[in-house]
Amino acid sequence: MADFHLAQVNVGRILAPLDGPVLADFVAQLPEINALADGSPGFVWRLVDDDGADSTSVRPDDRDDMLLINLSVWESVQALKDFTYRSDHLKVLSRRREWFERLAEHHLALWWVPAGHRPTVAEAVQRVALLREHGEGPEAFTFRSPHPAPDATPTPAPATP
C-alpha cells in the first residue's frame, strides 16, 4: 500500500437550482458517473452527503447555496486523470458550461494525504484558497503542474568508507 494518496477537490457554482429543469440532465447522470468513479482503478473514497449517494447537499460555503463541492481520494494522479479524461466522465465534463458558471479563480485543487486520511470540506476549501493565494506548489496543485507524493521513507545516507 502506498504511503500517500491524492486528494482532489472541485468546486462549482451551479447556474440554477438542482431541482429545476436547467440541471435536470446533470442530476440524472450523477448516479452513473459516481458509480463509474467508485469502480475506477485507483479510486479510494469520495465525499457523500447524508443520503450516501452524492455530495449535492453539502455546501462548502454556508453563504452560497449555489456552490457545490466534489471531494475524492485516489491512489495516484494518473488514476484520477484516467477517470477524468479517459472514461465516460469526459462526456459530462465537456457539458459543464451548461450547468456551472465559469469561475475566474481556481476551482480545482490536488494535494497528497496520508493513506487512509479522508479530507474534510474545510480542509478542501483551504487547499483551494491556498492555490488561489499562492499558486501551485506541493501543498496545492493542478493537473498542469502535478507534484510528486512526499517521500515517506527517508533516503539512507551513503556509507562512508
KOLMI-828176 format. One record per residue (C-alpha): residue number from 1; chain; x, y, z. Coordinates in nm, 3 decimals. Example, Ala and Ser with C-alpha at 12.3 -4.5 7.8 and 13.67 -1.06 7.14 Angstrom:
PT     i   ch        c1        c2        c3
PT     1    A     1.230    -0.450     0.780
PT     2    A     1.367    -0.106     0.714
***
This chain:
PT     i   ch        c1        c2        c3
PT     1    A     0.000     0.000     0.000
PT     2    A     0.125     0.348    -0.086
PT     3    A     0.206     0.588     0.198
PT     4    A     0.016     0.873     0.031
PT     5    A    -0.296     0.913    -0.180
PT     6    A    -0.409     1.203    -0.395
PT     7    A    -0.697     1.418    -0.271
PT     8    A    -0.892     1.630    -0.516
PT     9    A    -1.150     1.898    -0.463
PT    10    A    -1.358     2.063    -0.729
PT    11    A    -1.598     2.346    -0.650
PT    12    A    -1.852     2.491    -0.888
PT    13    A    -2.136     2.739    -0.884
PT    14    A    -2.447     2.597    -1.049
PT    15    A    -2.647     2.815    -1.287
PT    16    A    -2.985     2.720    -1.139
PT    17    A    -3.134     2.517    -0.853
PT    18    A    -3.056     2.144    -0.856
PT    19    A    -3.424     2.051    -0.867
PT    20    A    -3.502     2.266    -1.172
PT    21    A    -3.502     2.192    -1.545
PT    22    A    -3.163     2.354    -1.618
PT    23    A    -2.977     2.096    -1.406
PT    24    A    -3.211     1.801    -1.464
PT    25    A    -2.975     1.625    -1.707
PT    26    A    -2.674     1.682    -1.480
PT    27    A    -2.857     1.544    -1.177
PT    28    A    -2.985     1.246    -1.378
PT    29    A    -2.628     1.149    -1.470
PT    30    A    -2.486     1.169    -1.118
PT    31    A    -2.561     0.807    -1.016
PT    32    A    -2.395     0.669    -1.330
PT    33    A    -2.086     0.893    -1.302
PT    34    A    -2.046     0.829    -0.930
PT    35    A    -2.072     0.453    -0.990
PT    36    A    -1.812     0.488    -1.265
PT    37    A    -1.578     0.668    -1.024
PT    38    A    -1.640     0.414    -0.747
PT    39    A    -1.543     0.131    -0.983
PT    40    A    -1.247     0.301    -1.147
PT    41    A    -0.894     0.171    -1.096
PT    42    A    -0.721     0.374    -0.828
PT    43    A    -1.039     0.513    -0.671
PT    44    A    -1.024     0.524    -0.290
PT    45    A    -1.306     0.740    -0.148
PT    46    A    -1.548     1.023    -0.223
PT    47    A    -1.749     1.262    -0.010
PT    48    A    -2.118     1.182     0.015
PT    49    A    -2.394     1.363     0.199
PT    50    A    -2.635     1.209     0.450
PT    51    A    -2.824     1.010     0.184
PT    52    A    -2.496     0.846     0.082
PT    53    A    -2.538     0.884    -0.294
PT    54    A    -2.352     1.206    -0.376
PT    55    A    -2.244     1.536    -0.221
PT    56    A    -2.501     1.768    -0.378
PT    57    A    -2.645     1.879    -0.044
PT    58    A    -2.303     1.964     0.102
PT    59    A    -2.225     2.335     0.076
PT    60    A    -1.861     2.442     0.112
PT    61    A    -1.976     2.798     0.187
PT    62    A    -2.286     2.848     0.402
PT    63    A    -2.339     3.187     0.238
PT    64    A    -2.367     3.043    -0.115
PT    65    A    -2.646     2.790    -0.181
PT    66    A    -2.537     2.755    -0.544
PT    67    A    -2.182     2.639    -0.469
PT    68    A    -2.129     2.263    -0.492
PT    69    A    -1.828     2.055    -0.393
PT    70    A    -1.682     1.729    -0.519
PT    71    A    -1.415     1.578    -0.297
PT    72    A    -1.242     1.246    -0.354
PT    73    A    -0.924     1.048    -0.291
PT    74    A    -0.731     0.846    -0.548
PT    75    A    -0.422     0.626    -0.545
PT    76    A    -0.235     0.849    -0.789
PT    77    A    -0.252     1.149    -1.020
PT    78    A    -0.265     0.910    -1.316
PT    79    A    -0.565     0.721    -1.175
PT    80    A    -0.760     1.045    -1.132
PT    81    A    -0.651     1.172    -1.473
PT    82    A    -0.761     0.846    -1.638
PT    83    A    -1.106     0.869    -1.477
PT    84    A    -1.140     1.240    -1.557
PT    85    A    -1.026     1.237    -1.919
PT    86    A    -1.033     0.874    -2.039
PT    87    A    -1.372     0.750    -1.923
PT    88    A    -1.737     0.839    -1.979
PT    89    A    -1.684     1.112    -1.720
PT    90    A    -1.541     1.322    -2.004
PT    91    A    -1.884     1.338    -2.172
PT    92    A    -2.030     1.501    -1.862
PT    93    A    -1.725     1.721    -1.808
PT    94    A    -1.749     1.854    -2.164
PT    95    A    -2.101     1.981    -2.085
PT    96    A    -2.008     2.163    -1.761
PT    97    A    -2.079     2.511    -1.906
PT    98    A    -2.445     2.410    -1.944
PT    99    A    -2.472     2.370    -1.568
PT   100    A    -2.189     2.565    -1.400
PT   101    A    -2.062     2.923    -1.408
PT   102    A    -1.712     2.981    -1.538
PT   103    A    -1.514     3.078    -1.229
PT   104    A    -1.234     3.331    -1.266
PT   105    A    -1.032     3.169    -0.988
PT   106    A    -0.902     2.818    -0.937
PT   107    A    -1.185     2.576    -0.869
PT   108    A    -0.985     2.252    -0.853
PT   109    A    -0.702     2.161    -0.619
PT   110    A    -0.499     1.844    -0.576
PT   111    A    -0.281     1.754    -0.278
PT   112    A    -0.129     1.449    -0.112
PT   113    A    -0.277     1.298     0.203
PT   114    A    -0.155     1.008     0.415
PT   115    A    -0.315     0.683     0.301
PT   116    A    -0.635     0.632     0.499
PT   117    A    -0.697     1.005     0.557
PT   118    A    -1.037     1.138     0.448
PT   119    A    -1.017     1.514     0.387
PT   120    A    -1.286     1.735     0.536
PT   121    A    -1.476     2.001     0.345
PT   122    A    -1.292     2.268     0.549
PT   123    A    -0.956     2.115     0.455
PT   124    A    -1.054     2.103     0.088
PT   125    A    -1.174     2.463     0.084
PT   126    A    -0.847     2.566     0.247
PT   127    A    -0.650     2.394    -0.034
PT   128    A    -0.844     2.584    -0.299
PT   129    A    -0.777     2.909    -0.109
PT   130    A    -0.408     2.821    -0.083
PT   131    A    -0.389     2.763    -0.458
PT   132    A    -0.571     3.090    -0.528
PT   133    A    -0.347     3.289    -0.295
PT   134    A    -0.006     3.135    -0.363
PT   135    A    -0.030     2.943    -0.689
PT   136    A     0.076     2.587    -0.744
PT   137    A     0.312     2.414    -0.507
PT   138    A     0.344     2.088    -0.317
PT   139    A     0.058     2.181    -0.080
PT   140    A    -0.195     2.251    -0.360
PT   141    A    -0.158     2.195    -0.733
PT   142    A    -0.347     2.106    -1.052
PT   143    A    -0.308     1.858    -1.334
PT   144    A    -0.099     2.120    -1.516
PT   145    A     0.176     2.109    -1.257
PT   146    A     0.148     1.790    -1.053
PT   147    A     0.381     1.744    -0.760
PT   148    A     0.511     1.406    -0.653
PT   149    A     0.389     1.242    -0.336
PT   150    A     0.602     1.318    -0.032
PT   151    A     0.876     1.070     0.032
PT   152    A     0.766     0.899     0.349
PT   153    A     1.079     0.689     0.366
PT   154    A     1.397     0.879     0.440
PT   155    A     1.674     0.812     0.194
PT   156    A     1.961     0.643     0.376
PT   157    A     2.282     0.840     0.383
PT   158    A     2.558     0.692     0.170
PT   159    A     2.803     0.479     0.363
PT   160    A     3.131     0.648     0.432
PT   161    A     3.447     0.445     0.375
***
